[in-house]
Amino acid sequence: MAEKKKLWGGRFSQGTDEFVEDFTESISFDKNLALYDIKGSIAHAKMLGKQGIIPKEDAEKIVEGLKEIENEIKEDKFQWKKELEDVHMNIEKALIEKIGDIGGKLHTGRSRNDQVITAFRLYLKDETQNIINLLRDLQKTLLQKAKETVDIVMPAYTHLQRAQPIRLAHYFLAYLEMFHRDEERFKDTLKRIDQMPLGSGALAGVDFPLDREFTAKELGFSEVMRNSLDATASRDVIAEFLADAAICMSNLSRMSEDFIIWNSAEFSFIELPDKLTTGSSIMPQKKNPDVLELIRGKVGRVYGDLVALLTIIKGLPMAYNRDLQEDKEPVFDAVKTVKGSIIGMIKIIEGLKPKKEEMEKAAGGFALATDLANYLVRKGIPFRQAHHIVGQIVGYLTSQDRELESITLDELKKFSPLFEEDALSILNPYYVADARKTYGGTAKERVLEQIQYWENQFKGD
């Protein structure tokens, strides 16, 4: 096998085995960090020149050369070389070839250890903000759909059994709350991502008079990491990002499951737009919710990304170890998956059409039983006794294959003499939904309050 010398190969008597080239390279995926690596290098070069660590004219030539390489990468003209291992060595080698030995001065006062995590944090800052923006768009889409569906009632479910009537808008607002918490989690994590490790060297700091605050300001970091060991070796913030992503995907998956069920012929609560569904290769009648199924399925990828990183870092001794090369692919995968899933869900919510009559029909029947029990409670019967009485009514009607609305006053009085004519008037899903007037409830007035609250939150966006 061929053996090749490296930029770092001064102490080695042999070149690198080709197997090692293939096994250890990361350029196939970490070239995603190329523009962030250049951004970090430009700031580092400016700082070296400002501090007199290298001549200012050399720093200017380095910056000029890096900008030329940046343009080549943007125009897809840059030639990536596997034998140079990673994005950082590819760019540094190209810089030396472009401006000569001066390019070798760029690496003064830094290590690939602090260089790579700086580029990674810059990338994560941007992508975390992108996800936050998409989650904001998703929340606005849910708010709009809630405004459109205030006057539709449907059954809410526990144990996938019809429970109590709610307004459909209440459902959409529930997920708005969940995705808002996702947004808040990413925002909170962003505070910890927004810390600059550059200037920590390999692990112990640097013996040049670096101005780390200047570099941080150039790169847009809000603060400088205090401990060089922590800066180069820790990946807990990366794990935190993946945990946020996993929770977000879990919420998207649950909503997908609801819509998949609602779209089935057995429920027939919603209709999905043709352009967001697919057909069957053999059954011409099929209209499959593939986008929703893929969102539901892709949550497994992101869970795997989180577990992969947690497994990588769980037993690493301080400080940097090459294992940490494996931290990037899970993040790249999670970022792509989460962004795509949010966009897909926005399109689904915008396009779905509720079937009002089907939902209203399902919201009646035994979903009204709790309110019949509460009627007796208001007459002075303890709830547990009222619960038992209404349970007997349900059993009585079920044995006759009848719904609750079909019961007569005479039949009700057989179970309790406290039932009066007004008991029949509550057997209406709209009445039952609007009886839930407690703060946060599904009564129309409360749902409208929630809508107004979120409209106020999104003002100015």
C-alpha positions in Angstrom: 0.0 0.0 0.0 1.1 3.5 -0.7 2.5 5.6 2.1 2.3 9.4 2.3 3.9 12.1 4.3 1.7 14.6 6.3 2.0 18.2 7.2 2.5 16.9 10.8 4.8 14.1 9.8 8.2 15.5 10.8 8.8 13.0 13.6 7.7 9.9 11.6 10.1 7.7 9.6 7.3 6.2 7.5 4.5 7.7 5.5 0.9 6.9 6.4 -0.5 3.5 5.3 -3.4 3.8 2.8 -5.7 1.9 5.1 -5.1 4.6 7.7 -5.8 7.2 5.1 -9.2 5.6 4.4 -10.1 4.8 8.0 -9.2 8.1 9.6 -10.3 10.7 6.9 -13.1 13.0 7.8 -13.1 15.3 4.7 -16.0 13.3 3.2 -18.3 14.9 5.8 -16.5 17.7 7.7 -16.1 19.8 4.5 -19.6 20.9 5.6 -17.6 23.1 8.0 -15.4 24.7 5.3 -16.8 28.2 5.3 -16.9 28.2 9.1 -13.3 27.0 9.3 -12.3 29.9 7.0 -14.2 32.4 9.1 -12.4 31.2 12.1 -9.0 31.3 10.3 -9.6 34.8 9.1 -10.4 36.1 12.6 -7.3 34.2 13.9 -5.0 35.7 11.3 -6.3 39.2 12.0 -5.6 38.7 15.7 -2.1 37.4 15.0 -1.3 40.5 13.0 -2.9 42.8 15.5 -0.9 41.4 18.3 2.4 41.4 16.3 2.7 37.6 16.6 3.2 37.6 12.9 3.8 40.6 10.6 0.6 42.5 9.7 1.4 42.2 6.0 1.7 38.4 6.4 -1.7 38.4 8.1 -3.2 40.5 5.3 -1.8 38.0 2.7 -3.3 35.1 4.7 -6.7 36.8 4.9 -6.6 37.5 1.1 -5.6 33.9 0.3 -8.4 32.5 2.6 -11.0 34.7 0.9 -9.9 33.4 -2.5 -10.3 29.8 -1.2 -13.6 30.7 0.2 -14.8 31.8 -3.2 -13.5 28.6 -4.8 -15.5 26.6 -2.3 -18.6 28.6 -2.8 -18.3 28.2 -6.6 -17.6 24.4 -6.1 -14.1 24.7 -7.7 -12.1 23.7 -4.7 -10.4 20.3 -5.0 -10.7 18.3 -1.8 -8.0 15.7 -1.1 -8.6 12.7 1.1 -4.9 12.3 1.9 -5.1 15.7 3.7 -7.5 14.0 6.2 -9.9 16.8 7.1 -11.3 20.2 6.1 -8.7 22.1 8.1 -5.6 20.5 6.5 -7.1 20.8 3.0 -7.6 24.5 3.5 -4.3 25.1 5.1 -2.4 23.2 2.4 -4.3 25.1 -0.3 -3.4 28.4 1.4 0.3 27.5 1.4 0.2 26.5 -2.2 -1.5 29.8 -3.0 0.7 32.3 -1.0 3.7 30.3 -0.1 5.3 29.5 3.2 3.6 32.6 4.8 0.5 30.4 4.8 2.1 28.1 7.3 2.1 31.0 9.8 -1.7 30.8 10.1 -1.5 27.9 12.5 0.6 29.9 15.0 -1.0 29.8 18.4 -3.7 27.2 17.7 -4.3 23.5 17.4 -6.6 21.5 15.3 -8.3 20.7 18.6 -9.5 24.2 19.3 -9.8 25.0 15.5 -12.3 22.2 14.8 -14.6 22.9 17.8 -14.6 26.6 16.9 -15.8 25.8 13.4 -18.3 23.3 14.8 -19.7 25.8 17.2 -20.0 28.5 14.5 -21.9 26.0 12.4 -24.2 25.0 15.3 -24.9 28.7 16.1 -26.2 29.2 12.6 -28.2 25.9 12.4 -29.7 26.3 15.8 -31.0 29.7 14.9 -32.3 28.3 11.6 -34.2 25.6 13.5 -35.5 28.2 16.0 -36.8 30.3 13.0 -38.5 27.2 11.5 -40.2 26.4 14.8 -41.4 29.9 15.0 -43.0 29.5 11.5 -44.5 26.2 12.6 -46.1 27.9 15.6 -47.6 30.6 13.5 -49.0 28.0 11.1 -50.6 26.3 14.1 -52.0 29.6 15.3 -53.6 30.3 11.9 -55.1 26.8 11.7 -56.5 27.3 15.3 -58.2 30.5 14.2 -59.7 28.7 11.3 -61.1 25.8 13.4 -62.5 27.5 16.5 -66.0 26.5 15.7 -65.3 22.8 15.1 -65.6 20.3 17.9 -64.0 16.9 18.0 -63.5 14.1 20.5 -60.2 14.2 22.5 -58.7 10.8 23.3 -57.1 9.0 26.2 -55.9 5.5 25.6 -57.1 6.1 22.0 -60.7 5.9 23.3 -63.0 8.8 22.9 -62.8 10.9 26.1 -64.4 14.4 26.0 -65.3 16.9 23.4 -62.8 19.7 22.7 -62.6 22.5 20.1 -60.3 21.5 17.3 -58.5 24.8 17.8 -57.6 23.7 21.3 -55.7 20.7 19.8 -53.7 22.9 17.5 -52.9 25.3 20.3 -51.7 22.4 22.4 -49.0 21.6 19.9 -48.2 25.3 19.6 -47.3 25.2 23.3 -45.2 22.1 22.8 -43.3 23.5 19.8 -42.8 26.8 21.7 -41.0 24.8 24.4 -38.9 23.2 21.7 -38.0 26.7 20.6 -37.1 27.7 24.1 -34.9 24.7 24.6 -32.9 25.5 21.5 -32.6 29.1 22.5 -31.3 28.1 25.9 -28.8 25.7 24.4 -27.7 28.4 22.0 -26.5 30.4 24.9 -24.0 27.7 25.7 -23.1 27.1 22.1 -22.3 30.8 21.8 -18.9 30.5 23.6 -15.6 30.6 21.8 -13.0 27.9 22.4 -10.4 29.3 20.0 -7.1 30.2 21.7 -7.2 27.1 23.9 -4.6 25.4 21.8 -4.3 21.6 22.0 -5.5 21.5 25.7 -3.4 23.8 27.9 -3.7 27.2 26.4 -1.1 29.0 24.2 2.2 30.6 24.9 1.7 33.5 22.5 0.0 36.8 23.6 -3.4 36.0 21.9 -6.2 38.5 22.2 -9.1 36.0 22.6 -11.6 38.7 23.2 -10.8 40.3 19.9 -11.2 37.0 18.1 -14.5 36.3 19.8 -15.8 39.7 18.7 -14.7 39.1 15.1 -16.5 35.7 15.1 -19.6 37.0 16.9 -19.3 34.9 20.0 -20.8 36.4 23.1 -18.1 35.1 25.5 -14.8 33.3 25.6 -14.5 29.8 27.2 -12.7 30.0 30.5 -10.9 26.7 30.7 -8.7 25.3 27.9 -9.3 21.6 28.8 -13.1 22.1 28.8 -12.9 24.1 25.6 -11.2 21.4 23.6 -12.5 18.2 25.2 -16.2 18.8 26.1 -19.0 17.9 23.8 -21.9 18.2 26.3 -23.3 21.2 24.5 -23.4 19.2 21.3 -25.2 16.4 23.1 -27.6 19.0 24.5 -28.4 20.2 21.0 -29.1 16.6 19.9 -31.3 16.1 23.0 -33.3 19.2 22.0 -33.5 17.8 18.4 -34.7 14.4 19.7 -37.4 16.0 21.9 -38.6 18.2 19.0 -38.7 15.2 16.7 -40.7 13.3 19.3 -43.3 16.1 19.3 -43.4 16.1 15.5 -43.8 12.3 15.5 -46.8 12.4 17.9 -48.5 15.0 15.7 -47.8 12.9 12.6 -49.3 9.9 14.3 -52.5 11.9 15.0 -52.9 13.0 11.5 -52.1 9.6 10.1 -54.9 8.1 12.2 -57.3 11.0 11.5 -56.6 10.5 7.7 -57.7 6.9 7.8 -61.1 5.8 6.5 -61.9 4.6 10.0 -61.6 8.1 11.4 -62.0 10.3 8.3 -61.4 13.4 10.4 -59.2 15.2 7.9 -58.3 15.3 4.2 -54.6 15.7 3.3 -53.6 17.6 0.1 -52.9 15.4 -2.9 -49.5 17.1 -3.4 -48.3 15.9 0.0 -49.4 12.3 -0.4 -48.4 9.4 -2.6 -50.2 6.6 -4.4 -49.8 2.8 -4.4 -48.0 0.9 -7.1 -50.7 -1.8 -7.0 -53.8 -0.3 -5.3 -55.2 2.6 -7.3 -57.5 3.8 -4.5 -54.7 4.5 -2.1 -53.7 8.0 -0.9 -50.8 7.4 1.5 -49.6 10.0 4.1 -45.9 9.3 3.3 -44.6 12.7 4.5 -46.2 12.1 7.9 -45.0 8.5 8.1 -41.4 9.6 7.2 -41.5 12.3 9.9 -42.6 9.6 12.3 -39.9 7.3 11.1 -37.1 9.8 11.0 -37.4 10.4 14.8 -35.5 7.1 15.1 -32.5 8.6 13.3 -32.3 11.6 15.6 -32.7 9.4 18.7 -29.8 7.4 17.3 -27.7 10.5 16.7 -28.1 11.5 20.3 -27.3 8.0 21.6 -24.3 7.8 19.3 -22.7 11.0 20.7 -23.5 10.1 24.3 -21.9 6.7 23.7 -18.8 8.3 22.1 -18.2 10.7 25.0 -19.2 8.6 28.0 -15.7 7.1 28.7 -13.3 9.6 27.1 -10.4 10.6 29.3 -9.5 14.3 29.5 -8.7 16.0 27.1 -9.1 15.6 23.3 -9.3 12.2 21.7 -9.7 11.3 18.1 -13.0 9.6 19.0 -14.4 13.2 18.9 -14.1 13.1 15.1 -17.3 11.1 15.2 -19.3 13.9 16.8 -20.0 15.6 13.5 -22.0 13.2 11.3 -24.7 12.7 14.0 -25.2 16.5 14.2 -25.2 17.0 10.4 -27.8 14.2 10.1 -30.0 15.6 12.9 -29.9 19.2 11.6 -31.0 18.0 8.1 -33.7 15.7 9.5 -35.2 18.2 12.0 -35.3 21.1 9.5 -36.9 18.9 6.8 -39.4 17.5 9.2 -40.5 20.9 10.4 -40.9 22.2 6.9 -42.9 19.1 6.0 -45.2 19.5 9.0 -45.8 23.2 8.2 -46.9 22.2 4.7 -49.2 19.5 6.0 -50.9 21.8 8.5 -51.3 24.5 5.9 -52.9 22.1 3.5 -55.1 19.7 5.7 -58.8 20.2 5.6 -60.9 19.2 8.7 -64.1 17.2 8.1 -66.4 19.1 10.4 -69.4 16.8 10.2 -67.4 13.7 11.0 -65.6 15.3 13.9 -68.8 16.7 15.4 -70.5 13.3 15.1 -67.6 11.6 16.8 -67.6 14.2 19.6 -71.1 13.2 20.8 -72.3 9.9 22.2 -70.6 8.5 25.3 -67.9 11.3 25.1 -70.7 13.3 26.9 -71.0 10.9 29.8 -68.7 12.9 32.2 -71.0 15.9 32.0 -74.0 13.8 32.8 -72.2 12.7 36.0 -71.3 16.3 36.8 -75.0 17.1 36.4 -75.8 14.8 39.3 -72.8 16.2 41.3 -74.4 19.6 41.1 -77.6 18.0 42.5 -75.6 17.0 45.6 -74.5 13.4 44.8 -70.8 12.6 45.5 -68.9 12.3 42.3 -68.0 8.6 42.8 -71.7 7.7 43.1 -72.6 9.9 40.1 -69.8 8.1 38.2 -71.3 4.8 39.1 -74.8 5.8 38.1 -73.7 7.1 34.7 -71.7 4.0 34.2 -74.8 2.0 34.6 -76.6 4.2 32.0 -73.7 3.7 29.6 -74.0 -0.1 30.1 -77.7 0.0 29.6 -77.5 1.9 26.3 -74.5 -0.1 25.0 -76.5 -3.3 25.4 -79.1 -1.8 23.1 -76.5 -0.4 20.6 -77.7 3.1 21.4 -75.9 6.4 21.8 -76.2 8.6 24.9 -78.2 11.3 23.0 -81.0 8.8 22.4 -81.9 8.5 26.1 -85.2 9.9 27.3 -86.0 11.6 30.6 -88.1 8.7 31.8 -85.1 6.4 31.2 -82.8 8.7 33.1 -85.1 8.8 36.1 -84.9 5.0 36.4 -81.3 5.5 37.3 -81.7 8.6 39.5 -84.8 10.7 40.4 -82.6 13.8 40.4 -82.5 13.9 36.6 -84.8 16.7 35.2 -85.5 17.9 31.7 -82.5 20.2 31.6 -80.2 17.1 31.8 -81.1 16.4 28.2 -79.9 19.8 27.1 -76.4 19.1 28.1 -76.1 16.1 25.8 -74.5 18.3 23.1 -70.8 18.4 22.3 -70.7 22.1 21.9 -72.3 22.6 25.3 -69.9 20.2 26.9 -66.8 21.7 25.3 -67.9 25.2 26.4 -68.6 24.1 29.9 -64.8 23.8 30.4 -64.3 27.4 31.3 -61.3 27.0 33.6 -58.1 28.8 32.6 -56.5 26.7 29.9 -59.7 24.9 29.1 -61.4 24.2 25.8 -64.4 26.5 26.2 -64.6 28.9 23.2 -64.0 32.0 25.3 -60.8 30.3 26.7 -59.6 29.2 23.3 -60.1 32.7 21.9 -58.0 34.0 24.9 -55.2 31.6 24.0 -55.4 32.7 20.3 -55.1 36.4 21.4 -52.2 35.6 23.7 -50.2 34.0 20.8 -51.1 36.8 18.4 -49.6 39.2 20.9 -46.5 37.0 21.2 -45.9 37.0 17.5 -46.5 40.7 16.9 -43.5 42.3 15.3 -42.2 39.1 13.8 
